[in-house]
Amino acid sequence: MSELPGVNAMADETAELSERVALSNKHALELLIGSQQIMLEEILFASNEALDRARTETHLFAEFVSKLAGVHSVKGIQTMMQECGRHQVEFVRRDCDRLFKHGQRLIDASVNLVGQRWRN
């Protein structure tokens, strides 16, 4: 009977260790699934961004060609170039703003994914 408390202590320790391993595996799996989800969202974002960029560039080029066709003087070409330059700079500014906002969202999602593991 003197061996019984030792066996019980060992069984409790084994149960606690098994519980910790199971919890660790659960966290690893959640992290893996969360990472996959973020990667899929990034792929979707990149494809949508590429299509949007191509559409916008095509629109800007068509606008440039139509304005170029309507110019009849050197002064008109100068004015058109200034206006098209402003449009291009505005497009780049909006594009950068959109990418910065997306980067912030990605960082927040990554921090939340890792932060949930530390809280549990």
C-alpha positions in Angstrom: 0.0 0.0 0.0 2.9 2.3 0.4 3.4 2.3 -3.3 -0.1 3.6 -4.0 0.5 7.3 -3.2 3.6 7.3 -5.5 1.5 5.7 -8.3 -1.3 8.3 -7.8 1.2 11.1 -7.9 2.8 9.7 -11.1 -0.7 9.3 -12.6 -1.6 12.9 -11.7 1.7 14.2 -13.2 1.2 12.2 -16.4 -2.4 13.5 -16.7 -1.2 17.1 -16.2 1.6 16.6 -18.8 -0.8 15.1 -21.3 -3.2 18.0 -20.7 -0.4 20.5 -21.3 0.7 18.7 -24.5 -2.9 18.6 -25.8 -3.3 22.3 -25.1 0.0 23.1 -26.8 -1.1 21.1 -29.9 -4.4 22.9 -29.9 -2.6 26.3 -29.9 -0.2 25.2 -32.6 -3.1 24.0 -34.8 -5.0 27.3 -34.3 -1.9 29.3 -35.2 -1.4 27.2 -38.3 -5.1 27.6 -39.4 -5.0 31.3 -38.6 -1.8 31.8 -40.6 -3.4 29.9 -43.6 -6.4 32.1 -43.4 -4.3 35.3 -43.4 -2.3 34.0 -46.4 -5.4 33.2 -48.4 -6.8 36.7 -47.6 -3.5 38.1 -48.8 -3.6 36.2 -52.1 -7.2 37.4 -52.6 -6.2 41.0 -51.8 -3.2 40.8 -54.2 -5.3 39.5 -57.1 -8.0 42.1 -56.5 -5.4 44.8 -56.3 -3.8 43.7 -59.5 -7.1 43.7 -61.4 -8.0 47.1 -59.9 -4.6 48.5 -60.8 -4.9 47.2 -64.4 -8.4 48.7 -64.8 -7.3 52.1 -63.4 -4.2 52.2 -65.5 -6.2 51.3 -68.6 -8.7 54.1 -67.8 -5.9 56.6 -67.3 -4.3 55.6 -70.6 -7.6 55.9 -72.4 -8.1 59.3 -70.9 -4.6 60.4 -71.9 -5.1 59.2 -75.5 -8.4 61.0 -75.8 -6.9 64.2 -74.5 -3.9 63.9 -76.7 -6.2 63.5 -79.7 -8.1 66.6 -78.8 -5.0 68.9 -78.5 -4.3 71.2 -81.4 -1.5 73.4 -80.1 1.8 73.3 -78.2 0.2 75.2 -75.3 -2.6 72.7 -75.3 0.0 69.8 -75.1 1.7 71.6 -72.1 -1.6 72.0 -70.3 -2.6 68.4 -71.0 0.7 67.1 -69.7 0.4 69.1 -66.5 -3.2 67.9 -66.0 -2.3 64.2 -66.7 0.7 64.5 -64.4 -1.6 65.7 -61.6 -3.9 62.8 -62.3 -1.0 60.3 -62.2 0.3 61.7 -58.9 -3.2 61.6 -57.4 -3.5 58.0 -58.5 -0.2 57.0 -56.9 -1.1 58.8 -53.7 -4.5 56.9 -53.4 -2.7 53.7 -54.3 -0.1 54.2 -51.5 -2.8 55.2 -49.0 -4.7 52.0 -49.8 -1.6 49.8 -49.5 -0.6 51.5 -46.2 -4.1 50.8 -44.8 -3.9 47.2 -46.0 -0.5 46.8 -44.3 -1.9 48.1 -41.1 -4.8 45.7 -41.3 -2.4 42.8 -41.9 -0.2 43.8 -39.0 -3.3 44.0 -36.7 -4.6 40.6 -37.9 -1.1 39.0 -37.3 -0.8 40.6 -33.8 -4.3 39.4 -32.9 -3.5 35.9 -34.2 -0.4 35.6 -32.1 -1.8 37.6 -29.2 -4.7 35.2 -28.7 -2.2 32.4 -28.2 -0.4 34.2 -25.3 -3.7 35.1 -23.5 -4.9 31.5 -23.4 
